[in-house]
Amino acid sequence: MTQRLTFNQLTPFVTADLESGLTPALLGPPGIGKSEFLKAIATELGTKVFILAVNQLADASDLTGVRPVKNDDGTFKQVTFPHATLQSAIAYAEANPDENPIIFLDEFNRAPVDVTSACFTFITDRTIGTDKFPSNIRFVVAGNDQGNVTTIDGASITRIIAYRATPDIETFLNVQNELNPYIKDVLTAYPEYLCEEGLESSEVLESDDDDDSDDDDFEVSFGNEDEEQFKQATVPRTISNLSKWLNIVGLTGTLDDKELNFLKMNINLMQATSDDSPLLSALIAHTGRTRFTNELYIAIEKKYRDSFANVGSVNPNTLPSFTKHRPDQALIDQLNDVHTADEIEDVLKAANVNESILLWALTSDFKKAINGSGKRNVIATTLFSLNPTMAQTTKQAMLLEIGGSTLDKPMLEHLKTVGTDSSNHIVDVLKLVGTIN
C-alpha cells in the first residue's frame, strides 16, 4: 500500500509539479483539507486558485459550455461558453501573465464519466471546446481513492501525478486564521483527533486527560440511536465549519455575558452525564460521535464549571449544607413573636447573626420555621441589608447548593426584588445556572 503523505510533506512536491507544468492529483477522503492546502500553496506562489467542484455538474456541457449555434445561413457551429469559474481563471491568467494561476478540479472522479473525461482533456490538450487555455494556467485535480468513484483508465492516470494525502495538524493550524480557541486547545493536546470516523453510538467516552482527575466525574453517553444513515465524521472541513459556528454563538472561552448565557441554556451543570445536553447534540451534528467531539464538549463544560469554582479559594468540600445554617430555635421563636420590620431588624441586630443565615433563608426549612410569607420576605430583605457584601465562603456554599431540593422557589423569586449587593450577586448566580429566570 502506497504511503499517505501529510500536506506538510506534500508541499515541496506539489510546488515543484506546478512549477514544472505537471498536474498533481490529491487523493484522499472528502473534507480533509485539500482545498485549504492548495490555497496555501497558491499564496506561497503569489497567485490565485480557482476551485471548481466538478462532481456538482450534471454533464460535460455544464463544464465546457459547448453549444451548437445556428449561423445566418442555417448551418450550425460549436461555440464554447465555459463555466464561470473557468472564465474567471482564464481572464485572470491573461491579465497576469507572470503568474501561474491554478484551476483546482475537485472531486473529479465522483463526477459523471463525461465530466471526468472533459477534465482530462483540459489537462492533456489544454483546450476547452475550440478554445485553448492560457499557457500560464496550471491544473490540480483532487478526488477520492476509495468508495463509489469513476474508474480512471491507465492511460489517463499516467497524465497526472497521483499523491495519496492525509491531513496533518501543522498545516491545518497554519491555514486556520480564526480557529476557535476551544478547538485549538483540543487539537493541540490531541493532534491525532484531526481526522476520525464516528464511534459506535453505544460507546461511552471519558476524558483522556489524567490531569483532571480531581474534577467532578463526567462522561459522555451517546445513546443507542440508529444514525448510520447520517453518520458525521471529524475531518478538517467539519472542524472548520464547527469553528465558525462556535465563534458565531460566542463560545470563545472569554466567558463574557454572551457565552455564559448560551452555556446556561445548553449545559445543565447538575446532571451527572451529558445525555440531555443540547450543546453536545449540536457538536455531534457538526463533527460526529468522535473522541474529538467528546474532548471538545468536556473542555467547554469544564471551563463553565471552573467559572464558578474560581469564585473563592476555599475547598467547597469543607463547606456545610444550607440546611446546617439553621439558627438557634430561640431566635426563630423571637422572629415569630415580632410583627413589624423595625422589630425584626432589632431582633436580628441583637442576635448579631452572621451571613451564614442568608443561606438558611433560601431553604424550604426557613419557610417551615417562620410563619407567614410576608414576614419571611421582610426577614430575608433585612438579612441582605445587614450583609451588603458576601464572603467567599458564602458564595462557594451558594454554588454547592444550586439546583438542590432544599431551595425554596418563592424565596428565590423574592430575591429579585431586594436589590442589595448580596441579593443581586446570588440572583446573578442563580440566573446563570437556570435555577430562577
C-alpha positions in Angstrom: 0.0 0.0 0.0 1.4 3.4 -1.0 2.2 5.6 1.9 -0.1 8.5 2.5 1.7 11.8 2.7 0.8 14.7 5.0 0.1 18.1 3.5 3.3 19.3 5.1 5.2 16.6 3.3 3.4 17.2 0.0 4.1 21.0 -0.1 7.6 20.8 -1.8 6.4 18.0 -4.2 3.3 19.7 -5.3 5.0 23.1 -5.6 7.7 21.5 -7.9 5.0 19.8 -10.0 3.2 23.1 -10.6 6.4 24.9 -11.5 7.2 22.1 -13.9 3.8 22.4 -15.6 2.7 19.0 -14.4 -0.7 18.1 -12.9 -0.7 16.8 -9.3 -3.7 14.8 -8.1 -4.5 14.8 -4.4 -6.3 11.6 -3.5 -7.9 11.1 -0.1 -11.2 11.1 1.8 -13.5 14.1 1.4 -13.2 17.0 3.8 -9.5 16.5 4.8 -8.5 20.0 3.7 -7.3 19.6 0.1 -8.8 23.0 -0.9 -7.2 24.8 2.0 -3.9 23.2 1.3 -4.0 24.3 -2.3 -4.9 27.9 -1.3 -1.8 27.9 0.9 0.3 26.7 -2.0 -1.1 29.4 -4.2 -0.4 32.1 -1.6 3.2 30.9 -1.4 3.5 31.0 -5.2 2.0 34.5 -5.3 -1.1 33.6 -7.3 -4.7 32.7 -7.1 -6.5 29.3 -7.1 -9.9 28.8 -8.8 -11.9 26.0 -7.3 -14.5 24.1 -9.2 -16.3 21.1 -7.7 -16.9 19.2 -10.8 -19.0 16.5 -9.1 -21.8 19.0 -8.9 -22.1 19.3 -12.7 -24.7 17.2 -14.5 -22.7 16.7 -17.7 -19.7 17.9 -19.7 -21.7 20.7 -21.3 -22.0 22.3 -17.8 -18.2 22.4 -17.6 -17.2 23.2 -21.2 -20.3 25.1 -22.3 -20.1 23.8 -25.8 -23.3 24.5 -27.6 -24.4 24.3 -31.2 -25.3 27.8 -32.5 -27.2 28.4 -35.8 -25.4 30.5 -38.4 -27.3 33.0 -40.6 -27.1 30.6 -43.5 -28.8 27.9 -41.5 -25.7 25.8 -40.7 -24.5 25.2 -37.1 -21.3 25.7 -35.4 -20.0 24.9 -32.0 -19.5 27.8 -29.6 -17.9 27.5 -26.2 -19.4 29.1 -23.1 -17.1 27.8 -20.3 -18.2 27.5 -16.7 -18.0 30.9 -14.9 -15.1 29.7 -12.7 -13.1 28.7 -15.8 -13.8 32.1 -17.4 -12.6 33.9 -14.3 -9.4 31.8 -14.3 -8.7 32.5 -17.9 -9.3 36.2 -17.5 -7.0 36.3 -14.5 -4.3 34.4 -16.3 -4.4 36.7 -19.3 -4.3 39.8 -17.1 -1.4 38.3 -15.0 1.0 36.6 -17.5 3.8 36.5 -15.0 1.8 34.3 -12.6 0.7 30.7 -12.8 -2.9 30.7 -11.5 -4.3 27.3 -10.6 -7.5 25.7 -11.7 -8.5 23.2 -9.0 -10.8 20.5 -10.3 -12.2 19.0 -7.1 -13.9 15.6 -6.7 -13.1 14.9 -10.4 -13.6 11.1 -10.1 -17.0 11.5 -8.4 -18.5 13.2 -11.4 -20.3 11.7 -14.4 -17.9 9.9 -16.8 -18.2 12.6 -19.5 -17.3 15.3 -17.0 -14.2 13.3 -15.8 -13.2 12.9 -19.4 -13.5 16.6 -20.0 -11.2 17.3 -17.1 -8.6 15.1 -18.6 -9.0 17.0 -21.9 -8.1 20.1 -20.1 -5.0 18.5 -18.7 -3.7 16.8 -21.8 -4.8 19.1 -24.7 -5.2 22.2 -22.7 -8.3 23.0 -24.6 -11.9 23.8 -23.8 -14.1 23.2 -26.8 -12.4 25.1 -29.6 -10.5 27.4 -27.2 -7.2 27.0 -25.6 -6.2 27.7 -22.0 -3.5 30.3 -21.5 -0.1 28.7 -21.2 0.5 30.0 -17.7 -2.5 28.3 -16.2 -1.8 25.2 -14.0 -4.2 22.4 -13.1 -4.6 20.4 -10.0 -7.2 17.6 -9.6 -8.5 16.0 -6.4 -10.7 13.1 -5.6 -11.4 10.0 -3.5 -9.2 6.9 -3.8 -11.9 4.7 -2.3 -15.7 4.3 -2.4 -18.1 4.9 -5.2 -16.0 6.7 -7.7 -15.5 6.8 -11.5 -12.8 4.3 -12.7 -9.9 6.0 -14.3 -8.1 4.1 -17.1 -4.4 3.5 -17.1 -3.6 6.0 -19.9 -5.4 8.8 -18.0 -3.6 8.0 -14.8 -0.2 8.4 -16.5 -1.1 12.1 -17.2 -1.3 13.0 -13.5 1.0 12.8 -10.5 -1.1 10.7 -8.1 -0.5 11.6 -4.4 -2.4 9.9 -1.6 -2.9 12.6 1.0 -3.7 12.7 4.7 -4.2 15.8 6.9 -1.6 17.0 9.4 -2.1 19.2 12.4 0.7 21.7 11.5 -0.8 22.5 8.1 -4.3 22.7 9.5 -3.4 25.1 12.2 -1.4 27.3 9.8 -4.2 27.8 7.4 -6.9 28.4 10.1 -6.7 32.1 10.8 -9.7 32.3 13.1 -9.7 28.9 14.6 -11.9 28.7 17.7 -9.8 28.7 20.9 -11.6 25.6 22.4 -10.9 23.7 19.2 -7.3 24.8 19.0 -6.7 23.7 22.6 -8.2 20.2 21.9 -6.2 19.7 18.7 -3.0 20.9 20.3 -3.4 18.3 23.1 -4.8 15.6 20.8 -3.4 16.1 17.2 -4.4 12.6 16.3 -8.1 13.6 16.6 -7.9 15.8 13.4 -9.4 13.0 11.3 -11.7 10.4 12.8 -14.5 8.2 11.8 -17.6 8.2 14.0 -17.7 5.9 17.0 -20.4 3.4 17.7 -23.4 5.1 19.1 -23.5 2.9 22.2 -20.0 3.9 23.3 -19.5 6.0 26.4 -16.5 8.2 26.3 -14.4 9.6 29.1 -11.8 12.3 29.0 -8.2 11.1 28.2 -6.8 13.9 30.3 -5.4 12.4 33.5 -4.7 15.9 34.9 -8.3 16.4 35.6 -8.7 13.5 38.0 -9.7 15.9 40.8 -12.6 17.3 38.9 -16.2 16.0 39.1 -16.6 12.7 37.3 -18.0 13.4 33.8 -18.9 11.1 31.0 -20.4 11.5 27.6 -23.1 8.9 26.7 -24.1 8.9 23.1 -27.2 6.8 23.5 -28.4 4.0 21.2 -30.0 5.8 18.3 -29.8 4.4 14.8 -27.9 7.2 13.0 -25.8 5.2 10.5 -27.5 6.9 7.5 -26.2 10.3 8.6 -23.1 9.4 10.3 -20.9 12.5 10.6 -17.1 12.4 10.9 -14.4 14.6 12.3 -12.3 15.9 9.4 -10.7 19.3 8.8 -13.7 20.5 6.8 -16.2 19.7 9.6 -13.9 21.1 12.2 -13.5 24.3 10.3 -17.3 24.6 10.0 -17.7 23.9 13.7 -15.1 26.6 14.5 -17.1 29.2 12.6 -20.3 28.1 14.4 -18.7 28.3 17.9 -17.4 31.7 17.1 -20.8 32.9 15.9 -22.7 31.7 19.0 -20.0 33.2 21.3 -18.2 30.1 22.7 -14.7 31.6 22.6 -13.5 30.9 26.2 -13.9 34.5 27.3 -16.9 33.7 29.5 -18.5 37.0 28.7 -22.2 37.6 29.0 -23.0 36.2 25.6 -21.1 33.0 26.2 -22.4 32.5 29.8 -26.0 33.0 28.6 -25.5 30.4 25.8 -23.9 27.9 28.2 -26.7 28.4 30.7 -29.3 27.5 28.1 -27.4 24.5 26.7 -25.4 22.8 29.6 -27.1 21.6 32.8 -24.4 21.5 35.4 -26.5 19.4 37.8 -26.7 16.3 35.5 -24.2 13.5 36.0 -23.9 12.8 32.3 -24.4 14.8 29.1 -27.2 12.6 27.7 -29.6 15.5 27.5 -27.2 18.3 26.7 -28.3 20.4 23.7 -24.8 21.6 23.2 -23.4 18.1 22.9 -26.1 17.2 20.3 -25.1 20.3 18.3 -21.4 19.3 18.4 -22.2 15.8 17.2 -24.2 17.3 14.4 -21.0 19.1 13.2 -18.3 16.6 13.8 -19.9 13.3 14.7 -19.6 10.9 17.6 -15.9 11.0 17.9 -13.2 11.4 20.5 -12.6 15.0 19.2 -16.3 15.9 19.9 -16.1 14.3 23.3 -12.9 16.2 24.4 -14.3 19.5 22.9 -17.5 19.1 25.0 -15.5 18.3 28.1 -13.3 21.3 27.6 -16.3 23.7 27.2 -18.1 22.1 30.2 -15.0 22.3 32.4 -14.5 25.9 31.5 -18.1 26.6 32.6 -17.7 24.8 35.8 -14.4 26.5 36.6 -16.0 29.9 36.2 -17.9 29.0 39.4 -15.1 27.2 41.2 -13.0 30.3 40.9 -15.3 32.4 43.0 -13.2 31.7 46.1 -10.2 29.8 47.3 -12.0 27.7 50.0 -12.3 24.0 49.3 -16.0 23.5 48.6 -15.9 20.0 50.1 -15.3 21.5 53.5 -18.4 23.8 53.4 -21.7 22.8 55.2 -25.0 22.4 53.5 -27.6 25.2 53.6 -29.7 23.3 56.0 -26.9 23.3 58.5 -27.0 27.1 58.8 -30.3 27.0 60.8 -30.1 29.4 63.8 -31.0 28.5 67.4 -34.7 27.8 68.0 -34.7 30.7 70.4 -34.0 33.2 67.6 -36.6 31.5 65.4 -39.2 31.9 68.2 -38.3 35.6 68.6 -38.8 36.3 64.9 -42.2 34.6 65.0 -43.2 36.7 68.0 -42.5 40.1 66.4 -44.5 41.7 63.7 -43.0 45.0 62.3 -40.0 45.5 60.1 -38.3 47.5 62.8 -38.9 44.8 65.4 -37.5 42.2 63.0 -34.4 44.3 62.4 -33.9 44.9 66.1 -34.0 41.1 66.8 -31.5 40.3 64.1 -29.1 43.0 65.1 -29.3 41.9 68.8 -28.6 38.3 67.8 -25.5 39.5 65.9 -26.3 37.0 63.1 -23.6 36.3 60.5 -24.0 35.9 56.8 -24.5 32.2 57.0 -28.1 32.8 58.0 -28.6 34.1 54.5 -28.2 30.6 53.2 -30.8 29.2 55.6 -33.2 31.9 54.4 -33.1 30.3 50.9 -34.3 26.9 52.1 -37.6 25.2 52.5 -36.8 24.8 56.2 -36.9 28.6 56.5 -40.4 28.5 55.1 -41.5 25.9 57.6 -39.9 27.6 60.6 -41.2 31.2 60.0 -44.9 31.8 59.9 -46.3 34.0 57.1 -44.9 34.7 53.7 -44.9 38.5 54.3 -42.8 38.1 57.4 -40.4 35.8 55.6 -39.9 38.3 52.9 -39.2 41.1 55.5 -36.7 38.9 57.3 -34.9 38.0 54.0 -34.7 41.6 53.0 -33.4 42.7 56.4 -30.8 39.9 56.3 -29.5 41.1 53.0 -29.5 44.7 54.1 -27.4 43.8 57.2 -24.9 41.9 54.9 -24.2 44.2 52.0 -21.2 42.1 50.9 -20.7 38.4 50.9 -17.6 36.4 52.0 -16.1 33.9 49.5 -17.3 31.0 51.7 -20.9 32.1 51.3 -20.5 32.3 47.5 -19.0 28.8 47.5 -21.8 27.4 49.6 -24.3 29.0 47.2 -22.8 27.3 44.3 -22.8 23.9 46.0 -26.5 24.1 46.7 -27.7 25.5 43.4 -30.4 23.2 41.9 -30.7 21.2 45.2 -34.1 20.1 46.5 -33.7 22.3 49.7 -34.1 25.6 47.8 -37.4 27.4 48.2 -38.6 28.8 44.9 -40.8 31.6 46.3 -37.9 32.9 48.4 -35.6 32.7 45.4 -38.1 34.8 43.4 -38.3 37.3 46.2 -34.5 37.8 46.0 -35.1 39.6 42.7 -36.9 42.5 44.5 -34.4 43.0 47.3 -31.7 45.0 45.5 -28.7 44.7 47.8 -25.2 43.7 46.7 -25.6 40.4 48.4 -29.0 39.5 46.9 -28.0 40.8 43.5 -25.0 38.5 43.5 -27.0 35.5 44.4 -29.7 36.3 41.8 -27.0 36.6 39.1 -25.5 33.2 40.1 -28.9 31.5 40.2 -30.0 33.0 36.9 -26.8 31.9 35.3 -27.3 28.3 36.0 -31.1 28.4 35.4 -32.4 27.9 39.0 -34.5 31.1 38.5 -35.5 33.0 35.4 
